[in-house]
Amino acid sequence: MELALFDFDHTITVCDTYSRFLRRVATPEQRAQAWWRIGPWMLAYRLKLISAGCIRRRVTAQVFSGRHAGEVAQMAQDYAREHLPGMMRPEMLEQIRWHKAQGHTVAVVSASIDLYLQRWCDQQGLELICNRLEADAGRLTGRYADGDCGPHKVARIRRRYDLSRYLRIHAYGDSVEDRPMLALAHERWYRGKLVS
């Protein structure tokens, strides 16, 4: 039995799907305030003064706090249907198909959110480990239900899978957050290149 673990943004896709989704669902008021509320944080991130997880949590809180959960879920379904297909790397889709044809367990492990990833993974027949937005009385809180998956991918993988059962593990990633996940694997792919 073998396991294949794939990061999503910039690994399976050619871009960051979460930031594009955030821009689509942000209200006009949120977009108008973005520079003042998010701009300094984005600058700090680009200067490598704060982590991807830190900026992700900040922007998630800004865009989703108080929003109607059902409305955002519908936007996510539309986004998955209309926009995600055009963001895929054909060679990575082919790699996923190859793993599935071999009978491997294939999972997407992502810091993006389930509202659009779950639909895409279900269509592909893939398992999913990712962030989930917290809701209370039908409204989003702006927080993640189980904390940010990004820096805790390995813990989530270990919680979901008994790694000792797999003869071989394959991992695909593109960022610093993916390196611990890659370290779990026998075969590691970083930014499209096999690494030792």
C-alpha positions as a Markdown table, in Angstrom:
| # | Residue | x | y | z |
|---|---|---|---|---|
| 1 | Met | 0.0 | 0.0 | 0.0 |
| 2 | Glu | 1.3 | 3.5 | -0.9 |
| 3 | Leu | 0.3 | 7.0 | 0.0 |
| 4 | Ala | 0.6 | 10.1 | -2.2 |
| 5 | Leu | 0.4 | 13.5 | -0.5 |
| 6 | Phe | -0.1 | 16.7 | -2.6 |
| 7 | Asp | 0.0 | 20.3 | -1.5 |
| 8 | Phe | -2.6 | 22.2 | -3.5 |
| 9 | Asp | -1.7 | 25.9 | -4.2 |
| 10 | His | 1.3 | 26.3 | -6.5 |
| 11 | Thr | 1.8 | 22.5 | -6.6 |
| 12 | Ile | -1.4 | 21.2 | -8.3 |
| 13 | Thr | -2.3 | 24.7 | -9.4 |
| 14 | Val | -0.4 | 27.4 | -11.1 |
| 15 | Cys | -1.4 | 30.1 | -8.6 |
| 16 | Asp | -2.6 | 30.7 | -5.0 |
| 17 | Thr | -6.3 | 29.8 | -5.2 |
| 18 | Tyr | -7.1 | 30.9 | -1.7 |
| 19 | Ser | -6.1 | 34.6 | -2.2 |
| 20 | Arg | -8.1 | 34.6 | -5.5 |
| 21 | Phe | -11.1 | 33.2 | -3.6 |
| 22 | Leu | -10.7 | 35.9 | -0.9 |
| 23 | Arg | -10.7 | 38.6 | -3.5 |
| 24 | Arg | -13.9 | 37.2 | -5.0 |
| 25 | Val | -15.8 | 37.0 | -1.8 |
| 26 | Ala | -14.6 | 40.2 | -0.1 |
| 27 | Thr | -17.3 | 42.8 | 0.1 |
| 28 | Pro | -16.8 | 46.3 | -1.5 |
| 29 | Glu | -16.3 | 47.7 | 2.0 |
| 30 | Gln | -13.7 | 45.1 | 2.8 |
| 31 | Arg | -11.9 | 45.8 | -0.4 |
| 32 | Ala | -11.9 | 49.5 | 0.3 |
| 33 | Gln | -10.4 | 48.9 | 3.8 |
| 34 | Ala | -8.0 | 46.2 | 2.7 |
| 35 | Trp | -5.0 | 48.5 | 2.2 |
| 36 | Trp | -5.2 | 50.0 | 5.7 |
| 37 | Arg | -6.1 | 46.7 | 7.5 |
| 38 | Ile | -4.1 | 44.2 | 5.5 |
| 39 | Gly | -1.5 | 46.2 | 3.6 |
| 40 | Pro | 1.0 | 46.5 | 6.4 |
| 41 | Trp | 0.7 | 42.8 | 7.1 |
| 42 | Met | 1.3 | 42.0 | 3.4 |
| 43 | Leu | 4.4 | 44.2 | 3.4 |
| 44 | Ala | 5.7 | 42.4 | 6.5 |
| 45 | Tyr | 5.0 | 39.0 | 4.9 |
| 46 | Arg | 6.8 | 40.0 | 1.6 |
| 47 | Leu | 9.8 | 41.2 | 3.7 |
| 48 | Lys | 9.7 | 37.8 | 5.5 |
| 49 | Leu | 9.0 | 39.4 | 8.9 |
| 50 | Ile | 5.9 | 37.3 | 9.4 |
| 51 | Ser | 4.9 | 33.8 | 8.3 |
| 52 | Ala | 2.4 | 32.7 | 5.6 |
| 53 | Gly | 0.3 | 31.4 | 8.5 |
| 54 | Cys | 0.2 | 34.7 | 10.2 |
| 55 | Ile | -1.0 | 36.7 | 7.1 |
| 56 | Arg | -3.4 | 33.9 | 6.2 |
| 57 | Arg | -5.1 | 34.1 | 9.7 |
| 58 | Arg | -5.3 | 37.9 | 9.5 |
| 59 | Val | -6.8 | 38.0 | 6.0 |
| 60 | Thr | -9.2 | 35.1 | 6.8 |
| 61 | Ala | -10.5 | 37.0 | 9.9 |
| 62 | Gln | -10.9 | 40.2 | 7.9 |
| 63 | Val | -12.9 | 38.7 | 5.0 |
| 64 | Phe | -15.0 | 36.1 | 6.8 |
| 65 | Ser | -15.9 | 37.5 | 10.3 |
| 66 | Gly | -19.7 | 37.8 | 10.6 |
| 67 | Arg | -20.4 | 36.6 | 7.0 |
| 68 | His | -23.4 | 34.3 | 6.4 |
| 69 | Ala | -21.9 | 30.7 | 6.2 |
| 70 | Gly | -24.4 | 29.5 | 3.6 |
| 71 | Glu | -23.8 | 32.5 | 1.3 |
| 72 | Val | -20.0 | 32.0 | 1.4 |
| 73 | Ala | -20.4 | 28.2 | 0.9 |
| 74 | Gln | -22.4 | 28.9 | -2.3 |
| 75 | Met | -19.7 | 31.4 | -3.5 |
| 76 | Ala | -17.1 | 28.6 | -2.9 |
| 77 | Gln | -19.1 | 26.0 | -4.8 |
| 78 | Asp | -19.4 | 28.5 | -7.8 |
| 79 | Tyr | -15.7 | 29.2 | -7.5 |
| 80 | Ala | -14.8 | 25.5 | -7.5 |
| 81 | Arg | -17.0 | 24.9 | -10.6 |
| 82 | Glu | -16.2 | 28.0 | -12.6 |
| 83 | His | -12.6 | 28.9 | -11.8 |
| 84 | Leu | -10.6 | 26.1 | -10.3 |
| 85 | Pro | -10.4 | 24.0 | -13.6 |
| 86 | Gly | -8.5 | 26.7 | -15.3 |
| 87 | Met | -5.9 | 26.9 | -12.6 |
| 88 | Met | -4.6 | 23.3 | -12.7 |
| 89 | Arg | -1.2 | 22.1 | -13.8 |
| 90 | Pro | -1.9 | 19.4 | -16.4 |
| 91 | Glu | 1.3 | 17.5 | -15.5 |
| 92 | Met | 0.2 | 17.3 | -11.8 |
| 93 | Leu | -3.3 | 16.1 | -12.7 |
| 94 | Glu | -1.6 | 13.4 | -14.8 |
| 95 | Gln | 0.6 | 12.5 | -11.7 |
| 96 | Ile | -2.5 | 12.2 | -9.6 |
| 97 | Arg | -4.2 | 10.0 | -12.2 |
| 98 | Trp | -1.1 | 7.8 | -12.2 |
| 99 | His | -1.1 | 7.3 | -8.5 |
| 100 | Lys | -4.8 | 6.5 | -8.5 |
| 101 | Ala | -4.3 | 4.0 | -11.3 |
| 102 | Gln | -1.7 | 2.3 | -9.2 |
| 103 | Gly | -4.2 | 1.9 | -6.4 |
| 104 | His | -2.4 | 4.4 | -4.1 |
| 105 | Thr | -4.2 | 6.4 | -1.5 |
| 106 | Val | -4.1 | 10.0 | -2.7 |
| 107 | Ala | -4.7 | 13.0 | -0.5 |
| 108 | Val | -4.6 | 16.8 | -0.9 |
| 109 | Val | -3.0 | 18.5 | 2.2 |
| 110 | Ser | -3.6 | 22.2 | 2.0 |
| 111 | Ala | -3.8 | 25.4 | 4.0 |
| 112 | Ser | -6.7 | 26.5 | 1.8 |
| 113 | Ile | -10.3 | 25.9 | 2.9 |
| 114 | Asp | -12.6 | 23.0 | 2.5 |
| 115 | Leu | -15.5 | 25.1 | 1.1 |
| 116 | Tyr | -14.1 | 24.9 | -2.4 |
| 117 | Leu | -11.4 | 22.2 | -2.0 |
| 118 | Gln | -13.9 | 19.5 | -0.9 |
| 119 | Arg | -15.9 | 19.8 | -4.1 |
| 120 | Trp | -12.8 | 19.6 | -6.3 |
| 121 | Cys | -11.4 | 16.6 | -4.3 |
| 122 | Asp | -14.7 | 14.7 | -4.4 |
| 123 | Gln | -14.8 | 15.2 | -8.2 |
| 124 | Gln | -11.3 | 13.8 | -8.5 |
| 125 | Gly | -11.8 | 11.0 | -5.9 |
| 126 | Leu | -9.2 | 12.3 | -3.6 |
| 127 | Glu | -9.0 | 12.5 | 0.2 |
| 128 | Leu | -8.6 | 16.0 | 1.8 |
| 129 | Ile | -6.8 | 17.5 | 4.8 |
| 130 | Cys | -7.2 | 21.3 | 4.9 |
| 131 | Asn | -8.5 | 24.3 | 6.9 |
| 132 | Arg | -12.2 | 24.5 | 7.8 |
| 133 | Leu | -13.8 | 27.8 | 8.7 |
| 134 | Glu | -15.5 | 28.0 | 12.1 |
| 135 | Ala | -19.2 | 29.0 | 12.2 |
| 136 | Asp | -21.5 | 29.9 | 15.0 |
| 137 | Ala | -25.3 | 30.1 | 14.6 |
| 138 | Gly | -24.9 | 30.2 | 10.8 |
| 139 | Arg | -22.3 | 33.0 | 10.8 |
| 140 | Leu | -18.6 | 32.6 | 10.1 |
| 141 | Thr | -16.3 | 33.7 | 13.0 |
| 142 | Gly | -13.3 | 34.4 | 10.8 |
| 143 | Arg | -11.3 | 31.7 | 12.6 |
| 144 | Tyr | -10.3 | 28.2 | 11.6 |
| 145 | Ala | -12.4 | 25.4 | 13.2 |
| 146 | Asp | -9.3 | 23.3 | 14.1 |
| 147 | Gly | -6.5 | 25.9 | 13.9 |
| 148 | Asp | -4.4 | 26.6 | 10.8 |
| 149 | Cys | -3.5 | 23.4 | 9.0 |
| 150 | Gly | -0.5 | 25.1 | 7.2 |
| 151 | Pro | 2.2 | 24.8 | 9.8 |
| 152 | His | 0.7 | 21.6 | 11.2 |
| 153 | Lys | 0.3 | 19.5 | 8.0 |
| 154 | Val | 2.4 | 16.6 | 9.4 |
| 155 | Ala | 0.4 | 16.4 | 12.7 |
| 156 | Arg | -2.8 | 16.3 | 10.6 |
| 157 | Ile | -1.4 | 13.6 | 8.3 |
| 158 | Arg | -0.3 | 11.5 | 11.2 |
| 159 | Arg | -3.7 | 11.9 | 12.9 |
| 160 | Arg | -5.5 | 10.7 | 9.7 |
| 161 | Tyr | -3.1 | 8.0 | 8.5 |
| 162 | Asp | -1.1 | 5.2 | 10.2 |
| 163 | Leu | 2.1 | 5.9 | 8.2 |
| 164 | Ser | 3.6 | 2.5 | 9.2 |
| 165 | Arg | 1.0 | 0.8 | 7.1 |
| 166 | Tyr | 2.4 | 2.3 | 3.8 |
| 167 | Leu | 5.3 | 0.6 | 2.0 |
| 168 | Arg | 6.1 | 3.9 | 0.2 |
| 169 | Ile | 5.0 | 7.5 | 0.7 |
| 170 | His | 5.2 | 10.1 | -2.1 |
| 171 | Ala | 4.9 | 13.9 | -1.3 |
| 172 | Tyr | 4.6 | 16.9 | -3.6 |
| 173 | Gly | 5.0 | 20.5 | -2.4 |
| 174 | Asp | 6.4 | 23.9 | -3.2 |
| 175 | Ser | 6.8 | 25.9 | 0.0 |
| 176 | Val | 8.5 | 26.1 | 3.4 |
| 177 | Glu | 5.3 | 24.9 | 5.0 |
| 178 | Asp | 5.5 | 21.7 | 2.8 |
| 179 | Arg | 9.0 | 20.7 | 3.8 |
| 180 | Pro | 8.0 | 18.8 | 7.0 |
| 181 | Met | 5.4 | 16.9 | 4.9 |
| 182 | Leu | 8.1 | 16.1 | 2.3 |
| 183 | Ala | 10.4 | 14.8 | 5.1 |
| 184 | Leu | 7.8 | 12.1 | 5.8 |
| 185 | Ala | 8.1 | 10.7 | 2.3 |
| 186 | His | 10.4 | 8.2 | 0.5 |
| 187 | Glu | 9.9 | 10.0 | -2.7 |
| 188 | Arg | 9.9 | 13.9 | -2.5 |
| 189 | Trp | 9.0 | 16.3 | -5.2 |
| 190 | Tyr | 9.7 | 20.0 | -4.5 |
| 191 | Arg | 8.6 | 22.6 | -7.1 |
| 192 | Gly | 8.3 | 19.8 | -9.7 |
| 193 | Lys | 11.7 | 18.3 | -9.1 |
| 194 | Leu | 12.6 | 15.1 | -7.4 |
| 195 | Val | 14.8 | 15.7 | -4.4 |
| 196 | Ser | 16.7 | 13.4 | -2.1 |
